[in-house]
Amino acid sequence: MTQEQKRIKLAEAGGWKVHPNDRFIVIPPNSPHSVQPLSTIPDYFNDLNAVHELEKTIERLCKEGDYWFHLRELCAFPDAESDWNKVYFFTAVHATAAQRCEAIGKTLNLW
């Protein structure tokens, strides 16, 4: 799956609806009559602000701790015996936008 396809999957998880002709048009959330080019989907993989907004949106879809488990793995904390508070703090502060996107995708089984 390409990064562009992943970006579209993340947008759909965040509430965006792909227009039926599904080529270049999406309908953003909270604006049912607004049709925009596909390029208007946020660049979640490179924009921490955009992925943070997505995290808040998809929080209701995630099981407690699943997202942090995947993020911890992506941030090189494979040791399950690590102090959880230290792991949580490190991942919350230092995870890149791309790492957060991958963790969301894995948590929601988008790819």
N, CA, C and O atoms as a DFTB+ gen file, in Angstrom:
444 C
 N C O
     1  1       0.845      -1.171       0.000
     2  2       0.000       0.000       0.000
     3  2       0.895       1.240       0.000
     4  3       1.834       1.338       0.790
     5  1       0.598       2.167      -0.878
     6  2       1.406       3.380      -0.954
     7  2       1.054       4.316       0.198
     8  3       0.027       4.153       0.857
     9  1       1.917       5.290       0.425
    10  2       1.659       6.254       1.494
    11  2       0.398       7.059       1.179
    12  3      -0.347       7.416       2.091
    13  1       0.153       7.347      -0.091
    14  2      -1.061       8.075      -0.486
    15  2      -2.315       7.255      -0.159
    16  3      -3.309       7.802       0.319
    17  1      -2.265       5.952      -0.415
    18  2      -3.397       5.086      -0.083
    19  2      -3.598       5.020       1.427
    20  3      -4.730       5.007       1.911
    21  1      -2.498       4.979       2.163
    22  2      -2.586       4.974       3.621
    23  2      -3.188       6.285       4.121
    24  3      -3.998       6.293       5.048
    25  1      -2.788       7.380       3.502
    26  2      -3.307       8.690       3.902
    27  2      -4.824       8.748       3.708
    28  3      -5.537       9.315       4.536
    29  1      -5.311       8.163       2.617
    30  2      -6.750       8.134       2.350
    31  2      -7.463       7.264       3.387
    32  3      -8.536       7.627       3.867
    33  1      -6.871       6.120       3.732
    34  2      -7.451       5.238       4.754
    35  2      -7.530       5.962       6.107
    36  3      -8.526       5.847       6.821
    37  1      -6.480       6.702       6.446
    38  2      -6.483       7.455       7.699
    39  2      -7.575       8.524       7.679
    40  3      -8.269       8.728       8.674
    41  1      -7.722       9.199       6.547
    42  2      -8.756      10.227       6.428
    43  2     -10.143       9.609       6.591
    44  3     -11.008      10.189       7.248
    45  1     -10.356       8.448       6.000
    46  2     -11.649       7.773       6.139
    47  2     -11.902       7.395       7.601
    48  3     -13.020       7.532       8.096
    49  1     -10.868       6.922       8.283
    50  2     -11.002       6.582       9.707
    51  2     -11.345       7.827      10.520
    52  3     -12.034       7.739      11.536
    53  1     -10.862       8.987      10.071
    54  2     -11.118      10.246      10.757
    55  2     -12.442      10.891      10.390
    56  3     -12.760      11.972      10.886
    57  1     -13.223      10.242       9.522
    58  2     -14.547      10.760       9.202
    59  2     -14.731      11.296       7.800
    60  3     -15.853      11.637       7.427
    61  1     -13.683      11.384       7.012
    62  2     -13.823      11.838       5.630
    63  2     -14.553      10.771       4.832
    64  3     -14.410       9.579       5.104
    65  1     -15.318      11.185       3.869
    66  2     -16.031      10.254       2.995
    67  2     -15.506      10.425       1.573
    68  3     -15.464      11.534       1.040
    69  1     -15.109       9.313       0.973
    70  2     -14.629       9.371      -0.411
    71  2     -15.846       9.420      -1.319
    72  3     -16.790       8.646      -1.161
    73  1     -15.809      10.323      -2.252
    74  2     -16.888      10.498      -3.210
    75  2     -17.028       9.228      -4.043
    76  3     -16.023       8.570      -4.312
    77  1     -18.243       8.861      -4.462
    78  2     -18.449       7.613      -5.200
    79  2     -17.555       7.414      -6.432
    80  3     -17.200       6.277      -6.743
    81  1     -17.185       8.479      -7.135
    82  2     -16.314       8.272      -8.302
    83  2     -14.863       8.059      -7.889
    84  3     -14.026       7.709      -8.721
    85  1     -14.566       8.264      -6.632
    86  2     -13.348       7.959      -5.889
    87  2     -12.017       8.261      -6.568
    88  3     -11.004       7.644      -6.239
    89  1     -12.005       9.180      -7.490
    90  2     -10.740       9.488      -8.134
    91  2     -10.037      10.674      -7.493
    92  3      -8.950      10.512      -6.938
    93  1     -10.617      11.839      -7.553
    94  2      -9.927      13.021      -7.050
    95  2     -10.745      13.840      -6.069
    96  3     -10.377      14.971      -5.754
    97  1     -11.834      13.297      -5.586
    98  2     -12.747      14.122      -4.805
    99  2     -13.079      13.456      -3.475
   100  3     -13.303      12.247      -3.414
   101  1     -13.107      14.245      -2.425
   102  2     -13.554      13.758      -1.116
   103  2     -14.540      14.748      -0.535
   104  3     -14.558      15.921      -0.907
   105  1     -15.355      14.264       0.373
   106  2     -16.271      15.137       1.093
   107  2     -15.754      15.216       2.521
   108  3     -15.823      14.225       3.248
   109  1     -15.234      16.374       2.948
   110  2     -14.680      16.497       4.301
   111  2     -15.742      16.326       5.379
   112  3     -16.925      16.552       5.126
   113  1     -15.331      15.931       6.571
   114  2     -16.302      15.773       7.651
   115  2     -16.941      17.102       8.029
   116  3     -16.333      18.162       7.885
   117  1     -18.168      17.029       8.512
   118  2     -18.931      18.197       8.968
   119  2     -19.267      19.184       7.864
   120  3     -19.662      20.311       8.160
   121  1     -19.125      18.801       6.606
   122  2     -19.542      19.664       5.516
   123  2     -20.090      18.794       4.382
   124  3     -19.403      18.569       3.385
   125  1     -21.318      18.308       4.529
   126  2     -21.873      17.336       3.590
   127  2     -22.046      17.850       2.167
   128  3     -22.192      17.052       1.242
   129  1     -22.032      19.152       1.976
   130  2     -22.216      19.681       0.626
   131  2     -20.916      20.177       0.012
   132  3     -20.927      20.769      -1.067
   133  1     -19.803      19.945       0.682
   134  2     -18.522      20.444       0.198
   135  2     -17.736      19.313      -0.454
   136  3     -17.414      18.314       0.189
   137  1     -17.440      19.480      -1.709
   138  2     -16.632      18.508      -2.441
   139  2     -15.328      19.196      -2.801
   140  3     -15.324      20.284      -3.376
   141  1     -14.214      18.548      -2.454
   142  2     -12.914      19.158      -2.662
   143  2     -11.970      18.165      -3.325
   144  3     -12.241      16.964      -3.341
   145  1     -10.871      18.654      -3.869
   146  2      -9.885      17.749      -4.462
   147  2      -9.272      16.835      -3.401
   148  3      -9.175      17.202      -2.230
   149  1      -8.866      15.653      -3.824
   150  2      -8.248      14.687      -2.933
   151  2      -7.026      15.270      -2.227
   152  3      -6.691      14.854      -1.118
   153  1      -6.376      16.208      -2.851
   154  2      -5.173      16.821      -2.278
   155  2      -5.455      17.615      -1.006
   156  3      -4.518      17.998      -0.305
   157  1      -6.725      17.871      -0.691
   158  2      -7.040      18.630       0.515
   159  2      -7.029      17.771       1.778
   160  3      -7.121      18.299       2.886
   161  1      -6.918      16.443       1.620
   162  2      -6.790      15.583       2.803
   163  2      -5.488      15.973       3.497
   164  3      -4.468      16.148       2.831
   165  1      -5.503      16.110       4.805
   166  2      -4.277      16.492       5.530
   167  2      -3.120      15.526       5.270
   168  3      -3.328      14.336       5.035
   169  1      -1.924      16.048       5.317
   170  2      -0.709      15.246       5.119
   171  2      -0.297      14.654       6.467
   172  3       0.679      15.090       7.077
   173  1      -1.054      13.661       6.919
   174  2      -0.863      13.090       8.251
   175  2       0.560      12.599       8.509
   176  3       1.048      12.708       9.634
   177  1       1.230      12.064       7.500
   178  2       2.555      11.483       7.694
   179  2       3.644      12.531       7.936
   180  3       4.723      12.200       8.427
   181  1       3.370      13.780       7.597
   182  2       4.381      14.824       7.748
   183  2       3.940      15.994       8.620
   184  3       4.722      16.916       8.852
   185  1       2.717      15.972       9.099
   186  2       2.183      17.108       9.852
   187  2       1.712      16.639      11.234
   188  3       0.659      16.014      11.359
   189  1       2.498      16.946      12.265
   190  2       2.148      16.531      13.628
   191  2       0.808      17.098      14.083
   192  3       0.059      16.421      14.788
   193  1       0.500      18.323      13.691
   194  2      -0.781      18.910      14.087
   195  2      -1.949      18.128      13.488
   196  3      -2.944      17.871      14.164
   197  1      -1.820      17.754      12.219
   198  2      -2.891      17.002      11.551
   199  2      -3.070      15.628      12.182
   200  3      -4.198      15.205      12.433
   201  1      -1.965      14.926      12.441
   202  2      -2.084      13.588      13.020
   203  2      -2.568      13.666      14.463
   204  3      -3.235      12.745      14.935
   205  1      -2.250      14.735      15.167
   206  2      -2.756      14.896      16.530
   207  2      -4.277      15.057      16.510
   208  3      -4.969      14.484      17.352
   209  1      -4.797      15.824      15.567
   210  2      -6.248      15.962      15.432
   211  2      -6.874      14.611      15.083
   212  3      -7.953      14.281      15.575
   213  1      -6.207      13.839      14.244
   214  2      -6.695      12.501      13.894
   215  2      -6.700      11.598      15.122
   216  3      -7.643      10.832      15.324
   217  1      -5.657      11.680      15.942
   218  2      -5.596      10.881      17.182
   219  2      -6.824      11.165      18.058
   220  3      -7.422      10.243      18.612
   221  1      -7.187      12.427      18.175
   222  2      -8.340      12.783      19.002
   223  2      -9.630      12.230      18.401
   224  3     -10.526      11.810      19.134
   225  1      -9.728      12.228      17.089
   226  2     -10.923      11.753      16.393
   227  2     -11.085      10.248      16.509
   228  3     -12.191       9.763      16.748
   229  1      -9.993       9.496      16.343
   230  2     -10.090       8.039      16.318
   231  2      -9.966       7.409      17.697
   232  3     -10.068       6.189      17.827
   233  1      -9.751       8.208      18.717
   234  2      -9.582       7.679      20.071
   235  2     -10.742       6.763      20.467
   236  3     -10.535       5.758      21.149
   237  1     -11.943       7.102      20.049
   238  2     -13.122       6.300      20.395
   239  2     -13.108       4.932      19.705
   240  3     -13.783       4.011      20.163
   241  1     -12.348       4.784      18.609
   242  2     -12.295       3.524      17.872
   243  2     -11.247       2.554      18.407
   244  3     -11.265       1.371      18.068
   245  1     -10.337       3.049      19.241
   246  2      -9.211       2.245      19.719
   247  2      -9.515       1.605      21.061
   248  3     -10.163       2.202      21.921
   249  1      -9.037       0.380      21.224
   250  2      -9.109      -0.265      22.528
   251  2      -8.065       0.371      23.428
   252  3      -7.017       0.815      22.959
   253  1      -8.352       0.413      24.711
   254  2      -7.437       1.000      25.693
   255  2      -6.044       0.401      25.555
   256  3      -5.880      -0.812      25.688
   257  1      -5.069       1.205      25.298
   258  2      -3.679       0.759      25.274
   259  2      -3.169       0.215      23.946
   260  3      -1.955       0.150      23.750
   261  1      -4.050      -0.180      23.026
   262  2      -3.581      -0.760      21.759
   263  2      -2.728       0.224      20.966
   264  3      -1.661      -0.125      20.461
   265  1      -3.213       1.446      20.867
   266  2      -2.474       2.465      20.111
   267  2      -1.089       2.667      20.716
   268  3      -0.098       2.727      19.988
   269  1      -1.013       2.773      22.046
   270  2       0.274       3.004      22.709
   271  2       1.193       1.802      22.577
   272  3       2.412       1.960      22.504
   273  1       0.624       0.600      22.544
   274  2       1.425      -0.603      22.341
   275  2       2.118      -0.544      20.978
   276  3       3.322      -0.780      20.879
   277  1       1.353      -0.229      19.928
   278  2       1.938      -0.148      18.587
   279  2       2.931       1.001      18.480
   280  3       3.984       0.856      17.860
   281  1       2.607       2.124      19.074
   282  2       3.505       3.274      19.025
   283  2       4.804       2.972      19.764
   284  3       5.883       3.355      19.311
   285  1       4.703       2.291      20.891
   286  2       5.904       1.916      21.650
   287  2       6.822       1.046      20.788
   288  3       8.036       1.247      20.782
   289  1       6.252       0.085      20.066
   290  2       7.058      -0.772      19.193
   291  2       7.748       0.041      18.098
   292  3       8.918      -0.188      17.793
   293  1       7.021       0.987      17.510
   294  2       7.581       1.804      16.436
   295  2       8.646       2.779      16.932
   296  3       9.498       3.219      16.160
   297  1       8.596       3.115      18.221
   298  2       9.578       4.032      18.808
   299  2      10.727       3.285      19.465
   300  3      11.441       3.851      20.292
   301  1      10.913       2.021      19.106
   302  2      12.041       1.206      19.584
   303  2      11.983       0.939      21.074
   304  3      12.999       1.028      21.763
   305  1      10.802       0.613      21.575
   306  2      10.639       0.162      22.952
   307  2      10.066      -1.253      22.935
   308  3       8.954      -1.472      23.415
   309  1      10.805      -2.207      22.393
   310  2      10.271      -3.570      22.305
   311  2      10.209      -4.282      23.651
   312  3       9.499      -5.280      23.784
   313  1      10.932      -3.794      24.644
   314  2      11.006      -4.451      25.939
   315  2       9.740      -4.181      26.750
   316  3       9.518      -3.069      27.228
   317  1       8.920      -5.211      26.895
   318  2       7.660      -5.060      27.631
   319  2       7.897      -4.794      29.111
   320  3       6.988      -4.353      29.815
   321  1       9.110      -5.059      29.588
   322  2       9.415      -4.849      31.009
   323  2       9.809      -3.408      31.318
   324  3      10.002      -3.056      32.481
   325  1       9.929      -2.576      30.289
   326  2      10.294      -1.179      30.518
   327  2       9.254      -0.501      31.407
   328  3       8.077      -0.860      31.385
   329  1       9.693       0.464      32.173
   330  2       8.792       1.230      33.028
   331  2       7.729       1.905      32.154
   332  3       8.059       2.723      31.295
   333  1       6.452       1.562      32.375
   334  2       5.375       2.039      31.512
   335  2       5.301       3.565      31.479
   336  3       5.077       4.140      30.414
   337  1       5.484       4.231      32.613
   338  2       5.423       5.691      32.636
   339  2       6.506       6.301      31.762
   340  3       6.263       7.277      31.053
   341  1       7.691       5.732      31.813
   342  2       8.792       6.223      30.975
   343  2       8.470       6.004      29.502
   344  3       8.682       6.896      28.681
   345  1       7.964       4.828      29.167
   346  2       7.614       4.506      27.778
   347  2       6.522       5.440      27.276
   348  3       6.631       6.007      26.189
   349  1       5.471       5.597      28.070
   350  2       4.355       6.462      27.685
   351  2       4.836       7.886      27.446
   352  3       4.498       8.498      26.433
   353  1       5.612       8.405      28.364
   354  2       6.117       9.774      28.234
   355  2       6.974       9.923      26.985
   356  3       6.797      10.870      26.218
   357  1       7.910       8.986      26.775
   358  2       8.799       9.070      25.624
   359  2       8.006       9.043      24.320
   360  3       8.226       9.871      23.435
   361  1       7.076       8.080      24.206
   362  2       6.325       7.981      22.952
   363  2       5.412       9.186      22.751
   364  3       5.252       9.669      21.630
   365  1       4.818       9.667      23.832
   366  2       3.925      10.821      23.711
   367  2       4.676      12.066      23.262
   368  3       4.123      12.899      22.544
   369  1       5.906      12.196      23.670
   370  2       6.670      13.403      23.374
   371  2       7.472      13.298      22.080
   372  3       7.577      14.271      21.334
   373  1       8.033      12.134      21.816
   374  2       9.008      12.016      20.737
   375  2       8.542      11.330      19.455
   376  3       9.276      11.351      18.467
   377  1       7.381      10.736      19.428
   378  2       6.935      10.030      18.231
   379  2       6.732      11.001      17.077
   380  3       6.161      12.078      17.247
   381  1       7.203      10.610      15.914
   382  2       7.032      11.438      14.724
   383  2       5.615      11.278      14.180
   384  3       4.878      10.382      14.592
   385  1       5.250      12.141      13.268
   386  2       3.936      12.039      12.635
   387  2       3.807      10.709      11.905
   388  3       2.758      10.069      11.975
   389  1       4.847      10.286      11.212
   390  2       4.805       9.019      10.473
   391  2       4.647       7.828      11.418
   392  3       3.899       6.897      11.119
   393  1       5.345       7.850      12.556
   394  2       5.211       6.760      13.533
   395  2       3.792       6.711      14.081
   396  3       3.228       5.630      14.256
   397  1       3.222       7.858      14.349
   398  2       1.858       7.916      14.856
   399  2       0.872       7.383      13.817
   400  3      -0.070       6.671      14.164
   401  1       1.084       7.722      12.552
   402  2       0.213       7.221      11.479
   403  2       0.289       5.706      11.373
   404  3      -0.736       5.033      11.260
   405  1       1.492       5.175      11.411
   406  2       1.657       3.719      11.333
   407  2       0.982       3.045      12.524
   408  3       0.340       2.008      12.357
   409  1       1.113       3.609      13.709
   410  2       0.481       3.031      14.900
   411  2      -1.058       3.068      14.777
   412  3      -1.735       2.117      15.167
   413  1      -1.594       4.154      14.242
   414  2      -3.042       4.245      14.047
   415  2      -3.496       3.193      13.035
   416  3      -4.491       2.502      13.249
   417  1      -2.754       3.080      11.929
   418  2      -3.102       2.090      10.915
   419  2      -3.098       0.680      11.451
   420  3      -3.991      -0.107      11.137
   421  1      -2.100       0.345      12.259
   422  2      -2.016      -0.999      12.849
   423  2      -3.106      -1.206      13.889
   424  3      -3.696      -2.285      13.959
   425  1      -3.378      -0.203      14.685
   426  2      -4.383      -0.316      15.738
   427  2      -5.779      -0.561      15.143
   428  3      -6.550      -1.369      15.660
   429  1      -6.085       0.139      14.066
   430  2      -7.407       0.029      13.451
   431  2      -7.457      -1.000      12.328
   432  3      -8.477      -1.138      11.653
   433  1      -6.349      -1.728      12.124
   434  2      -6.261      -2.736      11.052
   435  2      -6.597      -2.145       9.681
   436  3      -7.329      -2.746       8.895
   437  1      -6.051      -0.959       9.408
   438  2      -6.280      -0.312       8.125
   439  2      -5.345      -0.864       7.046
   440  3      -5.657      -0.826       5.856
   441  1      -4.200      -1.375       7.483
   442  2      -3.249      -2.016       6.571
   443  2      -2.462      -3.067       7.289
   444  3      -1.609      -3.719       6.687
